[in-house]
C-alpha cells in the first residue's frame, strides 16, 4: 500500500471583505483577493479553492501558479466559472515535479471530495 500525505499549503490567501480599487487584475478588484501578488509566477504546484465553510470546491495543478489562478477567474471554460463568487480561500502548495502534482491532484480530489472536479473522480 502506498501512503500519501497531503502537504500543508505553502501560501493561503483569503478574500478581503472590502474589495480593492479597480486595478489590472480581476482577482484583486472584483473578487477581493488583494494578496494575489504573493502567488509566485515561476513556481509549479497545486491550487485548492475553498468556500467560506472550508468546503473544497476545486483542485488544480499548474507549472506556473499565478497565471493559472488568474485564468480560473477570467476564463470561460474554467470548471469554477459559475462559482467564482463562492471562492473564499485559495491554498497554494508548491510541487515542482509534474508527476507528483498529478498524484497529489488525484489523491486530493478523491480524499477531500472536491465539489467541482469532474475528471479523476473515483468516489461517486
C-alpha positions in Angstrom: 0.0 0.0 0.0 1.2 3.5 -0.9 0.9 6.1 1.8 0.3 9.6 0.6 0.0 12.6 2.8 -1.5 15.9 1.6 1.2 18.6 2.1 0.4 21.7 4.1 -0.2 24.8 2.0 2.8 27.0 1.4 0.5 30.0 0.9 -3.1 30.8 1.7 -4.9 33.9 0.5 -8.4 34.8 1.5 -11.0 37.1 0.1 -11.0 40.6 1.7 -14.3 41.9 3.0 -13.6 45.1 1.2 -12.7 44.7 -2.5 -9.9 46.8 -3.8 -10.0 49.6 -6.2 -10.1 48.9 -9.9 -6.8 47.5 -10.9 -5.3 45.3 -13.6 -6.4 42.0 -12.1 -10.0 40.9 -11.6 -8.8 38.8 -8.7 -8.0 42.0 -6.7 -10.7 44.4 -7.7 -13.6 42.2 -8.5 -13.1 39.1 -6.3 -11.3 40.7 -3.4 -8.1 38.6 -3.4 -5.8 41.5 -2.7 -2.8 39.2 -1.8 -2.9 37.6 -5.2 0.5 39.1 -5.9 2.1 36.8 -3.3 1.5 33.7 -5.5 4.8 33.1 -7.3 4.9 33.5 -11.0 7.6 30.9 -11.6 6.7 28.0 -9.3 4.7 24.9 -10.1 2.2 23.3 -7.8 -1.3 22.7 -6.6 -4.2 25.1 -6.3 -7.1 24.4 -3.9 -10.2 26.6 -3.9 -12.3 26.6 -0.8 -15.6 28.3 0.1 -16.3 30.2 3.3 -17.3 26.9 5.1 -13.9 25.4 4.3 -15.5 23.0 1.8 -13.2 22.2 -1.1 -14.6 23.4 -4.4 -11.9 22.6 -6.9 -8.3 21.3 -7.1 -6.0 22.1 -9.9 -2.3 21.9 -10.8 0.0 24.2 -12.8 3.5 24.7 -13.9 3.1 28.5 -13.3 0.7 29.0 -10.4 -0.1 32.7 -10.6 -1.1 32.5 -14.3 -3.3 29.5 -13.7 -5.1 31.0 -10.7 -5.8 34.2 -12.8 -7.1 32.1 -15.6 -9.6 30.4 -13.3 -11.1 33.8 -12.6 -11.1 35.1 -16.2 -11.5 32.0 -18.4 -14.9 31.0 -19.8 -14.0 27.3 -19.7 -12.9 27.1 -16.1 -14.9 24.5 -14.1 -15.5 27.1 -11.4 -16.7 29.8 -13.8 -20.2 29.8 -12.4 -18.9 29.6 -8.8 -16.2 32.3 -8.7 -18.2 34.3 -6.1 -18.2 31.2 -3.8 -14.4 31.1 -3.6 -13.3 32.5 -0.3 -9.9 31.0 0.2 -7.1 29.9 -2.2 -4.5 27.5 -0.9 -1.3 27.0 -2.8 1.1 24.1 -2.4 4.5 24.2 -4.2 5.3 21.0 -6.1 7.8 21.3 -8.9 7.7 17.7 -10.1 4.9 17.2 -12.7 4.4 13.5 -11.7 4.0 14.4 -8.1 1.5 17.2 -9.0 -0.6 14.6 -10.9 -0.6 12.1 -8.0 -1.4 14.8 -5.4 -4.2 16.2 -7.6 -5.9 12.9 -8.0 -5.4 12.0 -4.3 -6.8 15.3 -3.0 -9.8 15.2 -5.3 -10.8 11.8 -4.1 -9.8 12.1 -0.4 -11.4 15.6 0.2 -14.2 15.2 -2.4 -13.6 18.3 -4.4 -17.1 19.5 -5.4 -16.4 20.8 -9.0 -13.7 18.4 -10.2 -15.3 16.1 -12.8 -12.2 14.3 -14.0 -10.2 11.9 -11.9 -13.2 11.3 -9.6 -13.4 7.8 -8.1 -15.7 8.4 -5.1 -19.0 8.8 -7.0 
